[in-house]
Amino acid sequence: MKIIHIDDSRLAIKCTQLFLQSVFDDACINSYLTSEFIELIKNNETFEDVDIIITDLLMPDLPGQDIIKYVKGVNDKTFITVLSSNIQHGEKMLAFDNGCNYFLEKPATLEKIQKLREVFYAKR
Amino acid sequence: MQKDDYNSIDLDFKDSIQELINIGLGKAAKVISELADSYVTLGVINLYPSKAIPQLPVFSSYVVVQEVSGNILNGKTVFSMIDDELIKLLKHLELIDSDYDHLGIQNLDLILDAYQEIGNIILGNIISSIVDYIDERVEIKLPYLSDKKIFDAKDETTYIIVEISFTIDKLNANGNLCLINDLSSYEQLAQKLINQE
C-alpha cells in the first residue's frame, strides 16, 4: 500500500506522518512539501501505484483544490483525502465536487486517521 | 470610537456578536485541545470597537496573521504565544528536544513554520465555524508572520476588537487570539443572524 501526503508545513507533515505510520503500519508513506509535489507533476507523475493521497487545501504555489483536480484527471482510482483547517461547508463541497473522497479537519489526531482507514477500506 | 463607546451599541447587535464569538471560541477550544491533548481554558478578555488599532496584548516578537475576505466578513485574525509558552507546546509536539529552553537561531525555520501552522489550524477553524454558522463563505488567505504593527496608521476604518486568552492546562501554557473585523462586517453578520432567528 502507498500513501502520499502533501502540505506546506513541516509541522503538519511530521505530526500527520506519525499517525499515518501508526494506523497504516503496512504502508509506504511519502510526504511532500508543496514545492516538492509540484516537481512530481512536472514529471507527469500519474500516481497509478498510489492508494491514498492526503492534501492540505491552503498552500502557496499550488492550492489543494487544484491537486485534487489534477490527480483525478490522471488517475480516477486514487482515494483522495483533504486534511485542512479551512473547513467551511462551501470549501468541503467544492473539494467533493472536484473528486475528493474524504475530508479531515485539522489538526490530525489518531482517531481521525483511524476513521480514514475505516472509510478507505469500506469504499474500496 | 473608544472602548467606552461599546456601551452605546445596540443590545441585539452586542448579543449577536457575542453569539458568533462563542461559536468561534467553542471551535478554538476543541482544536487547541486536540493539538495539545489537554483540557483548554479559553475566554474573552476584551471586546471593544476601535478606530486606531491598539498594540496587540501580546509580548511575542511575532504574531501569526490570517486575513479573511468575503461578501460579509472582512478582517484579520491573529494568534500569538510568547516564546516560553510556545516552547512548551513545541516540546509537547516533539518538534524540539525537551532540554531546549529558548528559541535560538538553531531550528528557527522549523519553529517559525510550526508557529505559523499552529496559528493556521486554530484561526482557520475559528473563521470556518463562524461563517458556516451564518451560512456564508469567505476566502481564507495564507497565514503569515508579522510584527505587532499589522495595520496601516492611516486606516480610518472602525474595527471590533475581540481579545481572547487561552491556557493549555496540561502544559500550563498560555496564548492569545485576536479577532479584528471591521464594524460593518459585524453589522452585516448580526443582521443576518437576527434574520435567521
Interface residues (C-beta under 8 A of the other chain):
Chain A: S9 R10 L11 A12 K14 C15 L58 M59 P60 S84 S85 N86 I87 Q88 H89 G90 E91 E105 K106 P107 T109
Chain B: V31 E34 L35 L93 L95 L110 D113 A114 Q116 E117 I118 N120 I121 I122 L123 G124 N125 I127 S128 S129 V131 D132 D135 R137 V138 I140 K141 L142
